[in-house]
Amino acid sequence: MKKSVLCTILFALAIAAPISAMAQVGVSVGIALPPPIVFQAPPNVVVLPDAPDVYVVPDVAADLFFYNGWWWYLWEGLWYRSHYYDRGWAYFDHVPRFYFDVDPGWRGFYRDHNWRGHPWNYERIPNGQLQQNWKSWHANGYWQRQKGYGVQGYQPRPQREQQAARQQRQQQYQRRPEVQRQQQQRQVQQRQPRVQQPQRPQQPPQQHVQPGGQQRGGSQAKPERREEEHGR
C-alpha cells in the first residue's frame, strides 16, 4: 500500500514539474543589470538649470542622476533606479519624467562654466549635503528662486519654449540606436506566446445535512464591491 502511494506521488510530481517550468518561461523575461560604477568616495553632484530638482554626477561618463529621492541610471537604452548610487539597481520600465527637461548639452556647459551664453558658477554638492537637504530645497524652490542655479542673469525659459524643447528631446531620444534596439526586443518578446499555468478544477460546494433530513448548501463569501477595494 505504501509503495503504491509513493509511486502515485512521484508520478504526479513528474507531470507537474515540466508544466510549471513551461509556465515560467513565458511569464518572466530577464533584464540585465547595468555594470557597476566604482566610486572612491561618495560622488558630488551638480543641479541642472531648467530641470527642476534634477542633480547629475558630472565626474563619470555614465548618465547618472538624482531626482526625488532616487538615483537614476541610463544604460544601453534601459533605465534603472536605486536608493543608492553604487548598488541595488532595479529595472524601471519607462523613461522617468524629469529626463526630457535635461539639456543634452549639459556636459559642454559644465566644462565651459557657461550655460547658454551666461556664466555658470555651479556648486559641487557633496552627497551627504544632498541627502540632508534635497527635500527642503524642493519645497522652497531653493536652486531656482534663491540661487538661480548659479547662472548669472538667469531667466527661466518661457513655458511654450520648454514644452517645445521637451518634445524635441523626446524625438531625439527615440531615434537613439540603443533605444530602438530595446524597443525591437520588447516587441519580439510581446509577440511570443505565453504558456499559462493550468487552473485547478473548482470543487462543488459541500452539502450539509441538517437535523430533520433537510440539506443546505455550503456557505459562500459574497463578492466584494469594487468600491470597497478603493477604501469606501
LORO-389836 format. One record per residue: residue in three letters; x, y, z of N, C-alpha, C in turn. Coordinates in steps of 0.2 Angstrom, whole numbers, padded with zeros to 4 digits, always signed. Layout:
BEGIN
ALAXYZXYZXYZ
...
This chain:
BEGIN
MET+0004-0006+0000+0000+0000+0000+0004+0006+0000
LYS+0010+0006+0004+0014+0012+0005+0018+0013-0002
LYS+0020+0008-0005+0023+0008-0011+0019+0011-0017
SER+0012+0009-0017+0008+0012-0022+0007+0019-0021
VAL+0006+0022-0015+0005+0029-0013+0011+0033-0015
LEU+0017+0030-0014+0023+0033-0016+0024+0034-0023
CYS+0023+0029-0027+0023+0029-0034+0018+0034-0037
THR+0012+0034-0034+0007+0039-0037+0010+0046-0036
ILE+0013+0048-0030+0016+0055-0028+0021+0056-0033
LEU+0026+0052-0034+0032+0053-0039+0029+0054-0046
PHE+0024+0050-0048+0021+0051-0055+0018+0058-0056
ALA+0015+0060-0050+0011+0067-0051+0017+0073-0051
LEU+0022+0072-0047+0027+0077-0047+0031+0077-0054
ALA+0032+0071-0057+0035+0071-0064+0031+0075-0069
ILE+0024+0075-0068+0020+0078-0073+0020+0086-0072
ALA+0019+0087-0065+0018+0094-0063+0025+0098-0065
ALA+0031+0096-0064+0037+0100-0065+0038+0103-0072
PRO+0037+0099-0077+0038+0102-0084+0032+0107-0085
ILE+0026+0106-0083+0021+0111-0084+0023+0118-0080
SER+0025+0117-0074+0027+0123-0070+0033+0127-0074
ALA+0038+0123-0076+0044+0126-0080+0041+0129-0086
MET+0037+0126-0090+0035+0130-0096+0031+0136-0095
ALA+0027+0136-0089+0023+0142-0087+0028+0148-0086
GLN+0034+0146-0082+0038+0152-0080+0042+0155-0086
VAL+0043+0151-0091+0047+0153-0097+0043+0159-0100
GLY+0036+0159-0101+0033+0164-0105+0031+0170-0100
VAL+0032+0169-0094+0030+0175-0089+0036+0179-0088
SER+0041+0176-0086+0047+0180-0084+0052+0181-0089
VAL+0054+0188-0090+0059+0190-0095+0065+0193-0092
GLY+0071+0190-0093+0076+0193-0089+0079+0199-0092
ILE+0080+0204-0087+0083+0211-0089+0090+0211-0086
ALA+0095+0212-0090+0101+0213-0087+0102+0219-0083
LEU+0106+0218-0078+0108+0223-0073+0114+0227-0076
PRO+0114+0234-0075+0119+0238-0078+0126+0237-0075
PRO+0131+0238-0078+0138+0237-0075+0139+0242-0069
PRO+0142+0240-0063+0143+0244-0058+0147+0250-0059
ILE+0146+0256-0056+0150+0262-0056+0154+0262-0050
VAL+0161+0262-0050+0165+0261-0044+0167+0269-0042
PHE+0166+0270-0036+0167+0277-0033+0173+0276-0028
GLN+0178+0280-0028+0182+0280-0022+0179+0284-0016
ALA+0175+0288-0017+0171+0292-0012+0164+0293-0014
PRO+0160+0295-0010+0153+0297-0012+0153+0303-0017
PRO+0149+0302-0022+0150+0307-0028+0147+0314-0026
ASN+0150+0319-0029+0147+0326-0029+0142+0326-0035
VAL+0137+0331-0034+0133+0332-0039+0132+0339-0041
VAL+0129+0341-0046+0128+0347-0049+0120+0348-0050
VAL+0117+0353-0048+0110+0354-0050+0110+0357-0057
LEU+0105+0355-0061+0105+0357-0068+0100+0362-0069
PRO+0102+0368-0072+0097+0373-0074+0091+0371-0079
ASP+0086+0374-0078+0080+0372-0082+0077+0365-0081
ALA+0080+0362-0076+0077+0355-0075+0076+0354-0067
PRO+0070+0356-0065+0069+0357-0058+0071+0351-0054
ASP+0075+0352-0049+0077+0346-0044+0080+0341-0047
VAL+0084+0342-0052+0087+0336-0056+0095+0338-0054
TYR+0098+0333-0051+0105+0333-0050+0109+0328-0054
VAL+0115+0329-0056+0119+0325-0060+0126+0324-0058
VAL+0128+0318-0059+0135+0317-0057+0140+0318-0063
PRO+0144+0324-0063+0147+0326-0068+0154+0322-0069
ASP+0156+0318-0064+0163+0316-0064+0163+0308-0067
VAL+0158+0306-0070+0158+0299-0073+0155+0300-0080
ALA+0157+0295-0084+0155+0295-0091+0147+0293-0091
ALA+0145+0289-0087+0138+0286-0087+0133+0292-0085
ASP+0127+0291-0088+0122+0295-0086+0119+0294-0080
LEU+0121+0297-0074+0119+0295-0068+0116+0302-0064
PHE+0109+0301-0063+0106+0307-0060+0103+0305-0053
PHE+0101+0311-0049+0097+0310-0043+0091+0315-0044
TYR+0085+0312-0042+0079+0315-0043+0074+0312-0038
ASN+0071+0316-0034+0065+0314-0030+0067+0308-0025
GLY+0073+0308-0023+0075+0303-0018+0078+0297-0021
TRP+0078+0297-0028+0081+0291-0031+0087+0292-0035
TRP+0092+0288-0036+0097+0288-0041+0094+0285-0047
TRP+0096+0288-0053+0093+0285-0059+0099+0284-0064
TYR+0099+0278-0067+0105+0276-0071+0102+0274-0078
LEU+0105+0277-0083+0103+0276-0090+0109+0272-0093
TRP+0107+0266-0095+0112+0261-0098+0109+0257-0104
GLU+0112+0258-0110+0110+0254-0116+0103+0255-0117
GLY+0100+0261-0117+0093+0262-0118+0088+0259-0113
LEU+0091+0257-0107+0086+0255-0102+0087+0259-0096
TRP+0082+0260-0092+0083+0264-0086+0082+0260-0079
TYR+0087+0262-0074+0087+0258-0068+0087+0264-0062
ARG+0084+0262-0057+0084+0266-0051+0086+0263-0045
SER+0088+0267-0040+0090+0264-0033+0091+0269-0028
HIS+0090+0268-0022+0091+0272-0017+0098+0273-0015
TYR+0103+0270-0019+0110+0270-0018+0113+0272-0024
TYR+0119+0275-0024+0122+0277-0030+0126+0272-0033
ASP+0128+0267-0029+0133+0262-0032+0130+0255-0031
ARG+0124+0253-0030+0121+0247-0029+0114+0247-0029
GLY+0111+0241-0029+0104+0240-0028+0100+0242-0034
TRP+0102+0242-0040+0099+0244-0046+0093+0239-0047
ALA+0087+0242-0049+0081+0239-0051+0079+0242-0058
TYR+0077+0238-0062+0074+0240-0069+0068+0244-0068
PHE+0068+0250-0072+0062+0254-0072+0059+0254-0079
ASP+0053+0253-0080+0050+0251-0087+0049+0257-0091
HIS+0050+0263-0089+0049+0268-0094+0054+0274-0092
VAL+0054+0279-0097+0058+0285-0096+0056+0289-0090
PRO+0060+0291-0085+0057+0295-0080+0056+0302-0082
ARG+0051+0305-0079+0048+0311-0082+0053+0317-0082
PHE+0057+0317-0078+0062+0323-0077+0067+0323-0083
TYR+0068+0317-0087+0074+0317-0091+0073+0321-0097
PHE+0067+0323-0100+0067+0327-0105+0067+0334-0104
ASP+0068+0336-0097+0070+0343-0095+0077+0344-0095
VAL+0081+0338-0096+0088+0339-0095+0091+0341-0102
ASP+0095+0346-0103+0098+0348-0109+0103+0343-0111
PRO+0103+0340-0117+0108+0335-0119+0115+0338-0119
GLY+0116+0345-0120+0122+0348-0120+0125+0350-0113
TRP+0122+0347-0108+0124+0350-0101+0132+0348-0100
ARG+0135+0343-0103+0142+0342-0101+0146+0347-0104
GLY+0145+0350-0110+0149+0355-0113+0148+0361-0109
PHE+0142+0363-0107+0140+0369-0102+0144+0368-0096
TYR+0144+0362-0093+0148+0361-0087+0155+0362-0088
ARG+0158+0360-0093+0165+0360-0094+0167+0368-0095
ASP+0163+0372-0099+0165+0378-0100+0162+0383-0095
HIS+0159+0381-0090+0156+0385-0085+0152+0391-0088
ASN+0148+0389-0093+0144+0393-0096+0137+0390-0098
TRP+0132+0393-0096+0125+0390-0098+0121+0394-0103
ARG+0121+0392-0109+0118+0396-0114+0120+0403-0115
GLY+0126+0404-0115+0129+0411-0115+0130+0415-0109
HIS+0128+0412-0103+0129+0416-0097+0134+0412-0092
PRO+0138+0416-0089+0142+0412-0084+0139+0408-0079
TRP+0141+0402-0078+0138+0397-0074+0143+0395-0068
ASN+0141+0398-0063+0145+0396-0057+0142+0391-0052
TYR+0142+0385-0055+0139+0380-0052+0142+0378-0045
GLU+0138+0374-0041+0141+0372-0035+0141+0364-0035
ARG+0147+0362-0033+0148+0354-0032+0145+0352-0025
ILE+0140+0349-0025+0136+0347-0019+0138+0340-0017
PRO+0141+0340-0011+0143+0333-0008+0137+0329-0007
ASN+0137+0322-0007+0132+0318-0007+0128+0319+0000
GLY+0132+0319+0005+0129+0320+0012+0125+0326+0012
GLN+0127+0332+0010+0123+0338+0010+0117+0337+0005
LEU+0117+0333+0000+0111+0332-0004+0106+0328-0001
GLN+0108+0323+0003+0104+0318+0006+0100+0322+0012
GLN+0103+0327+0015+0101+0330+0021+0096+0336+0019
ASN+0097+0338+0012+0093+0344+0011+0089+0344+0005
TRP+0089+0339+0001+0085+0339-0006+0078+0340-0005
LYS+0075+0338+0001+0068+0339+0002+0066+0346+0003
SER+0070+0349+0007+0069+0356+0009+0070+0361+0003
TRP+0075+0359-0001+0077+0363-0007+0071+0362-0012
HIS+0068+0356-0012+0062+0355-0017+0056+0359-0014
ALA+0055+0359-0008+0049+0363-0005+0049+0370-0006
ASN+0055+0373-0006+0056+0381-0006+0059+0383-0013
GLY+0060+0378-0018+0062+0380-0024+0069+0384-0023
TYR+0073+0381-0019+0080+0384-0017+0084+0386-0023
TRP+0085+0381-0027+0090+0382-0033+0088+0387-0038
GLN+0081+0387-0040+0079+0391-0045+0077+0398-0042
ARG+0074+0399-0036+0072+0405-0034+0077+0409-0030
GLN+0081+0406-0026+0086+0409-0022+0093+0409-0025
LYS+0095+0404-0029+0101+0403-0032+0102+0405-0039
GLY+0096+0404-0043+0096+0405-0050+0101+0400-0053
TYR+0101+0394-0050+0106+0388-0052+0113+0390-0053
GLY+0115+0396-0050+0122+0398-0051+0123+0402-0058
VAL+0118+0403-0062+0119+0406-0068+0118+0413-0068
GLN+0123+0417-0070+0122+0425-0069+0117+0427-0074
GLY+0112+0431-0071+0107+0434-0076+0102+0429-0078
TYR+0101+0423-0074+0097+0418-0076+0089+0420-0076
GLN+0086+0418-0082+0079+0419-0083+0076+0412-0085
PRO+0071+0410-0082+0068+0404-0084+0065+0404-0091
ARG+0066+0399-0095+0063+0399-0102+0056+0399-0101
PRO+0053+0402-0106+0045+0403-0107+0042+0396-0107
GLN+0036+0395-0105+0033+0388-0104+0032+0385-0111
ARG+0030+0389-0116+0030+0386-0123+0036+0384-0126
GLU+0042+0387-0124+0048+0385-0126+0051+0379-0123
GLN+0049+0378-0116+0051+0372-0113+0047+0366-0116
GLN+0041+0367-0117+0037+0361-0120+0040+0359-0127
ALA+0042+0364-0131+0044+0363-0137+0051+0359-0137
ALA+0055+0361-0132+0061+0358-0130+0060+0351-0128
ARG+0055+0349-0124+0054+0343-0121+0052+0338-0127
GLN+0048+0341-0132+0046+0336-0137+0052+0335-0142
GLN+0056+0340-0143+0062+0339-0147+0066+0333-0144
ARG+0067+0334-0138+0072+0329-0134+0069+0322-0134
GLN+0062+0322-0134+0059+0315-0134+0060+0312-0141
GLN+0059+0316-0146+0060+0313-0153+0067+0311-0154
GLN+0072+0315-0151+0079+0313-0152+0081+0307-0148
TYR+0078+0306-0142+0079+0300-0138+0076+0294-0141
GLN+0070+0294-0145+0068+0289-0148+0072+0286-0154
ARG+0076+0291-0157+0080+0289-0163+0087+0286-0161
ARG+0088+0286-0154+0095+0283-0152+0095+0276-0154
PRO+0100+0273-0157+0101+0266-0159+0099+0261-0153
GLU+0102+0263-0147+0101+0258-0142+0094+0258-0139
VAL+0091+0264-0140+0084+0264-0138+0079+0260-0143
GLN+0081+0261-0149+0077+0257-0154+0078+0250-0154
ARG+0084+0248-0152+0086+0241-0151+0082+0238-0146
GLN+0081+0241-0140+0077+0239-0135+0070+0238-0136
GLN+0067+0243-0140+0060+0243-0142+0059+0237-0146
GLN+0064+0236-0151+0063+0230-0155+0063+0223-0151
GLN+0067+0223-0147+0067+0217-0142+0061+0216-0138
ARG+0058+0222-0136+0052+0221-0132+0046+0219-0136
GLN+0046+0221-0142+0041+0219-0147+0041+0212-0149
VAL+0047+0209-0149+0048+0202-0151+0046+0198-0145
GLN+0047+0200-0139+0045+0197-0133+0038+0197-0132
GLN+0034+0203-0134+0027+0203-0133+0024+0198-0138
ARG+0027+0197-0144+0023+0193-0149+0024+0185-0147
GLN+0029+0184-0143+0030+0177-0141+0024+0174-0137
PRO+0022+0168-0138+0016+0165-0135+0018+0164-0127
ARG+0013+0165-0123+0014+0164-0116+0010+0157-0114
VAL+0013+0153-0110+0010+0147-0108+0007+0149-0101
GLN+0001+0148-0100-0002+0149-0094-0002+0143-0089
GLN-0002+0144-0083-0002+0138-0078-0009+0135-0078
PRO-0010+0129-0078-0016+0125-0078-0020+0127-0071
GLN-0026+0129-0072-0031+0130-0067-0033+0124-0063
ARG-0034+0124-0057-0037+0119-0053-0044+0119-0054
PRO-0047+0113-0055-0054+0112-0055-0058+0114-0049
GLN-0063+0118-0049-0067+0120-0044-0071+0114-0041
GLN-0070+0114-0034-0074+0108-0031-0081+0111-0030
PRO-0086+0106-0031-0093+0108-0029-0094+0109-0022
PRO-0098+0114-0020-0100+0115-0013-0102+0109-0009
GLN-0100+0108-0003-0102+0103+0001-0109+0103+0003
GLN-0112+0098+0004-0119+0098+0006-0119+0095+0013
HIS-0122+0099+0017-0123+0098+0024-0130+0096+0026
VAL-0131+0090+0029-0137+0088+0031-0139+0091+0038
GLN-0145+0094+0038-0147+0097+0045-0151+0092+0048
PRO-0152+0093+0055-0157+0089+0058-0163+0089+0055
GLY-0166+0084+0054-0173+0083+0051-0173+0081+0044
GLY-0166+0080+0041-0165+0077+0035-0165+0082+0029
GLN-0165+0089+0031-0165+0093+0025-0158+0095+0024
GLN-0156+0096+0017-0150+0098+0015-0149+0105+0014
ARG-0143+0108+0015-0142+0115+0014-0135+0116+0011
GLY-0134+0121+0006-0128+0122+0003-0123+0125+0007
GLY-0116+0124+0006-0111+0127+0010-0111+0134+0009
SER-0108+0138+0014-0108+0145+0014-0103+0147+0009
GLN-0105+0153+0006-0101+0156+0001-0100+0163+0003
ALA-0094+0166+0002-0092+0173+0003-0095+0177-0002
LYS-0098+0183+0000-0101+0187-0005-0095+0191-0009
PRO-0096+0192-0016-0091+0195-0019-0090+0203-0017
GLU-0084+0205-0016-0083+0212-0013-0085+0217-0019
ARG-0088+0222-0016-0089+0228-0021-0083+0231-0023
ARG-0083+0233-0029-0077+0237-0032-0075+0243-0028
GLU-0081+0246-0025-0079+0252-0021-0076+0251-0015
GLU-0077+0245-0012-0074+0243-0006-0066+0242-0007
GLU-0064+0240-0013-0057+0239-0014-0053+0246-0014
HIS-0057+0251-0015-0054+0258-0015-0055+0261-0009
GLY-0057+0258-0004-0057+0261+0003-0064+0264+0005
ARG-0069+0263+0001-0076+0266+0003-0079+0262+0008
